[in-house]
Amino acid sequence: MPPTPDLLRGPRRDLRSLLAAVAPAPRGGAGVPTLPTGGPLHLPGRGTTFVRTLPGPGTGRGPAAVPIVLLHGWTLTADLNFHPVYDRLAARAPVIALDTRCHGRGVPADSFSYADAADDVVAVLDALGVERAVVSGFSLGGVTAILTALRHPDRVAGIVPQACALDYRRLPRDRAFRLALGVLGRHRALRHHPLTGGLSRRYWHDTARRHPQVRAQWDWVREELARTSPAAMIDTLRAVFELDLREEARRLRGLPSAYLLLSRDRICRPALQRATAAALDAPVVEIRADHNVPLSRPDAYAEALTRAIDLVLDQRPSAASA
């Protein structure tokens, strides 16, 4: 896609989001979905995170089916990202969903790093007595899933990255945003400024105005977004723009995998997503949706993610004998 038209559209779209942010909040009830059992989990030497677990069917794709670990996107929480899919996936295998460090109720830290986030995943598996798992992540979580497989190949039985790229340096828009982050990083006051913290909230504010599903849950959505500090948001983006896994990702070819691609994504361009799937040699499940799909179109998201997970479960050797 040629970059110039998008660069012209971007400021107008950002202005609309900013105006939405200073307008009254969308009206809507609490809308808290039914959530599975969860609570704090101490990770020795690392801190305490928040984890939800579902036991799975015990049958279905075989009693030896490994758990599915779910890793959420930037500024989200596990519940915001995955509440539409908890029960569907638990019908196939046990489910483990955790809040990523520096997000929600995840491990508190002075700064975010992908390596630490990946090691947190394995620490959760250790704490729960799980040997191996299929790791699936959305956006930020998708990159973390890939890095977890690279750092801990003996603990990852398969991966399902979603709406993510192996690097965010190629598009002019992303390079400009990276420069802006450098300014924010050098000025501590800006990192903690309410306007900076509203980056994610403005995006979801605009989503809520256009999607009744999100508007009905707005009180809950806003409370979950507020669990992540403005400083953590900016620090995490710094890590996002520093990482480049284009060469390393090819080492994962042969690992059971599938990629969930959003063909109308305005945050992570579809071309970058296709390049990621190609590097992994992963079959693609495509959905015509934007980056807000877990909340704006939860049923479509749940169906697509379930199909992608099924592709990985069916690739595992135990699936043939189940």
PyMOL commands that set and color helices and strands:
alter all, ss='L'
color gray80, all
select helices_A, chain A and resi 3-22+78-82+86-90+114-128+140-151+153-155+172-186+188-191+194-210+212-216+218-225+230-242+248-252+270-280+293-296+298-315+317-321
alter helices_A, ss='H'
color red, helices_A
select strands_A, chain A and resi 38-43+47-54+68-71+95-98+133-138+156-162+259-262+284-287
alter strands_A, ss='S'
color yellow, strands_A
deselect
rebuild
show_as cartoon
